[in-house]
Amino acid sequence: MKKRSLKTKAIAIFIVCFVLLAQFSIAAAGYSANENGDLMSGTPESYRIYTIYAVDNRVFDVQNALSADNSIVWTYPYNGDECQEWRFIRSGYDYVIQDSHSGKYLTVKGDSSSANAEVVISSRPSAGYSSGQLFRVEQIGTSMRYRILSKCSNYTLAIGYNSSNRHLCQLAKTSDTAQVYLTESGPYHGLQEGYVHIQQYNTVYSADDRMLGINLSAGELLNSKFSNTAIYEWRVRYQGNGYFSISRGNNYLYCTGSTSGTRVLLSSNVSQNGCLWKITKSGNYYQLAPKSAVSGDTASAVLGLNSAVPTLVSSSSQYGRLRIIRSHYYYNYDMTIYAAEDHYHSNNYSSHTDIFNYACSSLYLKNRDNQCLIFTNNDEPYYDTSEITDLMKTSNMFVLRAHGSPTSFVLNAKDGNGSFIGSTTTYNISLINNMNSSALNNLKCALFLSCSSAEDSYSDGSSASNFVTAVVDRGARSAIGFDGSVDCRRASMFSSYFFEYFANNQGVDQVVASDAFDYTLRATRQHYNEDTYQSYFYNGYVEQKFPIE
């Protein structure tokens, strides 16, 4: 299955960038959040749920959790209720802001353009969103504070609270009480909406861990080892009242049972209760319970991945513990992995896909599971060169496992005879060299597991022209590659040691990457020598390579 073009995928993975209108002084495109989910720069991601904090350290709350039109919205101490969670939905350059509890929308009453006009929740009119339901989000300088500007005031007034009764109203943009900050609400009511991989959970990531997939031609569920991106990617959508649907296209996970052994099926009718699932997190793992198995806050049975046919298992069973890796979800990723399979190598040496085994788990075990996983197997490349460029710019780590040369790498898979499949798509180093000097400032470390990605670095060091030096010259904090060829066995060994260290050590990514590189060289020096294993690390100031002290 081919991935969407960049234009259409901007909607699927939500906002990549948007054109700013100069007259509105909107925050720069993009999205970044700290480890607590606080929005730090850019604008909110469409369809994500946020808690909106006011300067009194209270949050936007629907009074008494009411759901009727014109119910009062005020600031209230945070308690994690759904009526304090707001979904931001893109509408052109504006947002509508939806109450998670009632499904109704933040509204300037009467679409008033006047200061002090009351702000409530109300239904969407049949003719479409009213001007009082449309808002623009403006970052205040470079701070974490924002203003929510109303369209009905021509964006001259912002949403704040009346200091006497704390009710929301329209205020002057300069008002202190019209400043807010946003933090993601996902931890309190399961996952946010987006695309995910659902996998058997073990404390140690294994290549044999089963993953929930779908046989697209037969319309049946699979529970097998990861082998193809498309069939293992599920879309999670919030359906209200604490429940989510989980789908691949028009195929929804479906179950009406409440006991172990009940088979999990597929349905095309999302309106059925059997398509509703409660998603809860406990430590590093998740559990997915069908609505029929939920009573209060507990579930009698949950989805289990203990056999080829997915069934319900006891909520205490280890097979009901699932790893959920988010994919095509954020604007910024903790890690992007692009692997192009070589079927000749996988038959004779080792698979390119083993990079997922090492890399995915390293960040997951650090509770940083926001990863973009791309696996090209039998079809032509899922992503084109412009999309790869964009992923380099928007990922903290970028990992490539593909065939390469000093000036390019190929995005295609190879067949069992060693020939590229389909029309060859090549990523040329000139695409990096033509970037501006700060284009890759977000990239903490790039790992190019491809031949000649650090060509001539052992003789010319940082002055050599290759992928490692190119990305660092464009703002990346560090990069790793190979001067000369690297076969699959060496790449796999390097990956296993590198990500083992990375998973078990905390700190700034580029610093941990440097230490992980040193650890890897020391751990593998008994197997390889300087002439056959010319791995190279560079961060703009320091280079590391064989031989080591």
NORBELLIN-V991249 format. One record per run of one state. SS is the DSSP state (h for helix, s for strand, l for the rest). FROM is the first residue (numbers start at 0). TO is the last residue. If there is no record, write none. Layout:
[[SS | FROM | TO] [SS | FROM | TO]]
This chain:
[[l | 0 | 4] [h | 5 | 11] [l | 12 | 20] [h | 21 | 23] [l | 24 | 29] [s | 30 | 32] [l | 33 | 36] [s | 37 | 41] [l | 42 | 46] [s | 47 | 53] [l | 54 | 57] [s | 58 | 61] [h | 62 | 64] [l | 65 | 69] [s | 70 | 75] [l | 76 | 80] [h | 81 | 83] [l | 84 | 84] [s | 85 | 90] [l | 91 | 92] [s | 93 | 98] [l | 99 | 103] [s | 104 | 107] [h | 108 | 110] [l | 111 | 116] [s | 117 | 121] [l | 122 | 129] [h | 130 | 132] [l | 133 | 133] [s | 134 | 138] [l | 139 | 144] [s | 145 | 149] [h | 150 | 152] [l | 153 | 155] [s | 156 | 160] [l | 161 | 165] [s | 166 | 171] [l | 172 | 174] [h | 175 | 177] [l | 178 | 178] [s | 179 | 183] [l | 184 | 184] [h | 185 | 187] [l | 188 | 192] [s | 193 | 199] [l | 200 | 208] [s | 209 | 214] [l | 215 | 218] [s | 219 | 224] [l | 225 | 228] [h | 229 | 231] [l | 232 | 232] [s | 233 | 239] [l | 240 | 241] [s | 242 | 247] [l | 248 | 249] [s | 250 | 253] [l | 254 | 261] [s | 262 | 262] [l | 263 | 263] [s | 264 | 266] [l | 267 | 271] [h | 272 | 274] [l | 275 | 275] [s | 276 | 281] [l | 282 | 283] [s | 284 | 289] [h | 290 | 292] [s | 293 | 294] [l | 295 | 296] [s | 297 | 298] [l | 299 | 299] [s | 300 | 303] [l | 304 | 309] [s | 310 | 313] [l | 314 | 316] [h | 317 | 319] [l | 320 | 320] [s | 321 | 326] [l | 327 | 331] [s | 332 | 339] [l | 340 | 340] [s | 341 | 341] [h | 342 | 347] [l | 348 | 352] [h | 353 | 363] [l | 364 | 368] [s | 369 | 375] [l | 376 | 383] [h | 384 | 392] [l | 393 | 393] [s | 394 | 400] [l | 401 | 402] [s | 403 | 403] [l | 404 | 406] [s | 407 | 409] [l | 410 | 412] [s | 413 | 413] [l | 414 | 418] [s | 419 | 419] [l | 420 | 424] [s | 425 | 427] [l | 428 | 428] [h | 429 | 432] [l | 433 | 443] [s | 444 | 448] [l | 449 | 455] [h | 456 | 462] [l | 463 | 465] [h | 466 | 472] [l | 473 | 477] [s | 478 | 481] [l | 482 | 486] [h | 487 | 502] [l | 503 | 507] [h | 508 | 523] [l | 524 | 533] [s | 534 | 537] [l | 538 | 541] [s | 542 | 544] [l | 545 | 548]]
